[in-house]
Amino acid sequence: MKATRRQELKTNELAQTLEEIRNFLRSYGNYVLLGVICIAVIAVVWVYMKRSSAEALATANQEMNSLTADNDEAAQAAITKLTQLGAESSDEAFICETLRMRASVAMERAHAHETGEPSAEFLDAAQAAYDELLRRFPEQATAVGAALCGLATIEEDRFILDGDLSRKDKARGFLERVRDNSALTGHPIQTVALDRLNKLDETFVQVTLAPPIIPQITPVTQPGGVIGPMGATPDNPIPVEVGETVRTNIADLQPDAASPEDDAAESPSGAPEETTPDGAEQAP
């Protein structure tokens, strides 16, 4: 009897629950259905946006990796494209990478000029990228360390251009920030910063160019006179150094040719005189 009674009670509870559900659906079924549809739509949109974002990021990465900077024009175009890609993306890691690549391209071209001096235009572009990197990602220690070391390099390059010794203190400040960053303890970039700090006095040395050396011209005696530096005159010839080979005019070594008048004075008949082997004159 007790088992039968318990079964009847369970059956009544189930029937009552089903009735309550039926009444609820009858009253709020349309709202429930609408909510389910909304959740499904949101899920579909989220999946679509996620997939689109991944595809867009992959495309942007391909464009970034395909950029070249073989000359100034290509480098400037690459910097412009990287700026555009970073502005259009919402992925923080990708934006950080575009900033680092912008700075790298600019620094590479700044040191690639044929004149041997850094390019002030590309140094400005690199500094803009490093400054933005520090402003937007202050919590990323590696990015911060790279940006600070890059800014120190820019100060060294600008010192080459203008010789301003105040840039030494600016470079020291950037490198000390890397040295004192606890998040970079043991990182290779911190070791590089310490080494550069130790060599800072050697890097910032003003170089004074010596006056050009004017070569000394050694005069050489040539046929017809002395050839020497401008200003030499026959009255004030330039002496020839000892050991120098002197070439003499061959014409000066030949005897002067006898003139007809001299021949006539020596021989009344106009004929040349004959001499004996012992030097005595023969009778005509």
JOBEL-V489047 format. One record per residue. N is the residue number from 1. RES is the residue in three letters. PHI is phi in whole degrees, 0 to 359 (none if undefined). D_CENTER is the distance of its C-alpha to the mean C-alpha in whole Angstrom. Layout:
((N | RES | PHI | D_CENTER) (N | RES | PHI | D_CENTER))
//
This chain:
((1 | MET | none | 97) (2 | LYS | 295 | 95) (3 | ALA | 294 | 92) (4 | THR | 295 | 93) (5 | ARG | 294 | 93) (6 | ARG | 295 | 89) (7 | GLN | 294 | 89) (8 | GLU | 296 | 90) (9 | LEU | 295 | 88) (10 | LYS | 297 | 85) (11 | THR | 295 | 86) (12 | ASN | 294 | 86) (13 | GLU | 294 | 83) (14 | LEU | 296 | 81) (15 | ALA | 297 | 83) (16 | GLN | 293 | 82) (17 | THR | 296 | 79) (18 | LEU | 296 | 78) (19 | GLU | 294 | 80) (20 | GLU | 295 | 78) (21 | ILE | 298 | 75) (22 | ARG | 298 | 77) (23 | ASN | 295 | 78) (24 | PHE | 296 | 74) (25 | LEU | 293 | 73) (26 | ARG | 295 | 75) (27 | SER | 272 | 74) (28 | TYR | 239 | 70) (29 | GLY | 300 | 70) (30 | ASN | 296 | 68) (31 | TYR | 290 | 66) (32 | VAL | 298 | 65) (33 | LEU | 298 | 64) (34 | LEU | 297 | 62) (35 | GLY | 296 | 60) (36 | VAL | 298 | 59) (37 | ILE | 296 | 58) (38 | CYS | 298 | 56) (39 | ILE | 298 | 54) (40 | ALA | 295 | 54) (41 | VAL | 295 | 52) (42 | ILE | 299 | 50) (43 | ALA | 297 | 49) (44 | VAL | 295 | 48) (45 | VAL | 296 | 46) (46 | TRP | 297 | 44) (47 | VAL | 297 | 44) (48 | TYR | 295 | 43) (49 | MET | 294 | 40) (50 | LYS | 297 | 39) (51 | ARG | 292 | 39) (52 | SER | 296 | 37) (53 | SER | 295 | 34) (54 | ALA | 295 | 34) (55 | GLU | 294 | 33) (56 | ALA | 295 | 31) (57 | LEU | 294 | 29) (58 | ALA | 296 | 29) (59 | THR | 296 | 28) (60 | ALA | 296 | 25) (61 | ASN | 296 | 24) (62 | GLN | 297 | 24) (63 | GLU | 295 | 22) (64 | MET | 295 | 19) (65 | ASN | 287 | 19) (66 | SER | 270 | 20) (67 | LEU | 288 | 17) (68 | THR | 236 | 14) (69 | ALA | 215 | 11) (70 | ASP | 283 | 11) (71 | ASN | 215 | 11) (72 | ASP | 298 | 10) (73 | GLU | 295 | 14) (74 | ALA | 294 | 14) (75 | ALA | 294 | 11) (76 | GLN | 295 | 13) (77 | ALA | 295 | 16) (78 | ALA | 295 | 15) (79 | ILE | 296 | 14) (80 | THR | 297 | 17) (81 | LYS | 294 | 19) (82 | LEU | 296 | 18) (83 | THR | 297 | 19) (84 | GLN | 294 | 22) (85 | LEU | 298 | 23) (86 | GLY | 293 | 23) (87 | ALA | 289 | 25) (88 | GLU | 274 | 27) (89 | SER | 266 | 28) (90 | SER | 249 | 30) (91 | ASP | 275 | 29) (92 | GLU | 295 | 27) (93 | ALA | 296 | 25) (94 | PHE | 292 | 24) (95 | ILE | 299 | 23) (96 | CYS | 299 | 21) (97 | GLU | 292 | 19) (98 | THR | 296 | 18) (99 | LEU | 294 | 17) (100 | ARG | 294 | 15) (101 | MET | 289 | 13) (102 | ARG | 303 | 12) (103 | ALA | 296 | 10) (104 | SER | 295 | 9) (105 | VAL | 297 | 8) (106 | ALA | 296 | 7) (107 | MET | 293 | 5) (108 | GLU | 297 | 3) (109 | ARG | 287 | 4) (110 | ALA | 297 | 3) (111 | HIS | 260 | 2) (112 | ALA | 252 | 4) (113 | HIS | 283 | 7) (114 | GLU | 293 | 10) (115 | THR | 290 | 12) (116 | GLY | 88 | 10) (117 | GLU | 260 | 9) (118 | PRO | 297 | 7) (119 | SER | 274 | 8) (120 | ALA | 296 | 10) (121 | GLU | 297 | 11) (122 | PHE | 284 | 8) (123 | LEU | 296 | 9) (124 | ASP | 296 | 12) (125 | ALA | 295 | 12) (126 | ALA | 294 | 10) (127 | GLN | 296 | 13) (128 | ALA | 299 | 15) (129 | ALA | 292 | 15) (130 | TYR | 295 | 15) (131 | ASP | 297 | 18) (132 | GLU | 293 | 20) (133 | LEU | 297 | 19) (134 | LEU | 293 | 21) (135 | ARG | 287 | 24) (136 | ARG | 269 | 25) (137 | PHE | 229 | 25) (138 | PRO | 290 | 26) (139 | GLU | 269 | 28) (140 | GLN | 268 | 25) (141 | ALA | 299 | 25) (142 | THR | 296 | 22) (143 | ALA | 296 | 20) (144 | VAL | 296 | 21) (145 | GLY | 298 | 20) (146 | ALA | 296 | 16) (147 | ALA | 294 | 16) (148 | LEU | 293 | 17) (149 | CYS | 296 | 15) (150 | GLY | 295 | 12) (151 | LEU | 294 | 14) (152 | ALA | 295 | 14) (153 | THR | 296 | 11) (154 | ILE | 297 | 10) (155 | GLU | 296 | 14) (156 | GLU | 296 | 13) (157 | ASP | 293 | 10) (158 | ARG | 290 | 13) (159 | PHE | 296 | 15) (160 | ILE | 297 | 13) (161 | LEU | 281 | 14) (162 | ASP | 243 | 17) (163 | GLY | 67 | 19) (164 | ASP | 280 | 20) (165 | LEU | 290 | 22) (166 | SER | 293 | 22) (167 | ARG | 291 | 19) (168 | LYS | 297 | 20) (169 | ASP | 293 | 23) (170 | LYS | 294 | 20) (171 | ALA | 297 | 18) (172 | ARG | 298 | 21) (173 | GLY | 298 | 23) (174 | PHE | 296 | 20) (175 | LEU | 291 | 20) (176 | GLU | 293 | 24) (177 | ARG | 295 | 24) (178 | VAL | 290 | 23) (179 | ARG | 298 | 25) (180 | ASP | 269 | 28) (181 | ASN | 279 | 27) (182 | SER | 294 | 30) (183 | ALA | 291 | 29) (184 | LEU | 256 | 26) (185 | THR | 300 | 29) (186 | GLY | 84 | 28) (187 | HIS | 281 | 25) (188 | PRO | 303 | 22) (189 | ILE | 294 | 20) (190 | GLN | 288 | 23) (191 | THR | 297 | 23) (192 | VAL | 297 | 19) (193 | ALA | 297 | 20) (194 | LEU | 297 | 23) (195 | ASP | 296 | 21) (196 | ARG | 291 | 19) (197 | LEU | 297 | 22) (198 | ASN | 293 | 24) (199 | LYS | 255 | 21) (200 | LEU | 295 | 20) (201 | ASP | 294 | 23) (202 | GLU | 285 | 21) (203 | THR | 285 | 17) (204 | PHE | 265 | 19) (205 | VAL | 237 | 21) (206 | GLN | 285 | 21) (207 | VAL | 253 | 21) (208 | THR | 255 | 24) (209 | LEU | 284 | 24) (210 | ALA | 287 | 28) (211 | PRO | 297 | 30) (212 | PRO | 295 | 30) (213 | ILE | 273 | 32) (214 | ILE | 271 | 35) (215 | PRO | 293 | 37) (216 | GLN | 278 | 40) (217 | ILE | 266 | 42) (218 | THR | 272 | 45) (219 | PRO | 291 | 48) (220 | VAL | 232 | 50) (221 | THR | 284 | 54) (222 | GLN | 244 | 54) (223 | PRO | 304 | 57) (224 | GLY | 100 | 58) (225 | GLY | 148 | 57) (226 | VAL | 259 | 54) (227 | ILE | 258 | 50) (228 | GLY | 205 | 48) (229 | PRO | 297 | 46) (230 | MET | 300 | 47) (231 | GLY | 110 | 50) (232 | ALA | 287 | 52) (233 | THR | 231 | 56) (234 | PRO | 301 | 59) (235 | ASP | 285 | 60) (236 | ASN | 230 | 57) (237 | PRO | 291 | 56) (238 | ILE | 269 | 53) (239 | PRO | 295 | 54) (240 | VAL | 268 | 53) (241 | GLU | 292 | 52) (242 | VAL | 294 | 54) (243 | GLY | 93 | 54) (244 | GLU | 275 | 52) (245 | THR | 286 | 54) (246 | VAL | 251 | 56) (247 | ARG | 258 | 57) (248 | THR | 256 | 60) (249 | ASN | 297 | 61) (250 | ILE | 297 | 64) (251 | ALA | 296 | 66) (252 | ASP | 288 | 67) (253 | LEU | 275 | 68) (254 | GLN | 277 | 71) (255 | PRO | 292 | 74) (256 | ASP | 293 | 75) (257 | ALA | 290 | 77) (258 | ALA | 287 | 81) (259 | SER | 274 | 82) (260 | PRO | 299 | 85) (261 | GLU | 295 | 87) (262 | ASP | 295 | 86) (263 | ASP | 294 | 88) (264 | ALA | 292 | 91) (265 | ALA | 290 | 91) (266 | GLU | 280 | 92) (267 | SER | 232 | 94) (268 | PRO | 299 | 97) (269 | SER | 281 | 97) (270 | GLY | 85 | 93) (271 | ALA | 264 | 93) (272 | PRO | 289 | 91) (273 | GLU | 284 | 93) (274 | GLU | 255 | 94) (275 | THR | 235 | 94) (276 | THR | 281 | 96) (277 | PRO | 304 | 94) (278 | ASP | 272 | 95) (279 | GLY | 97 | 94) (280 | ALA | 275 | 98) (281 | GLU | 279 | 98) (282 | GLN | 268 | 100) (283 | ALA | 287 | 103) (284 | PRO | 289 | 103))
//
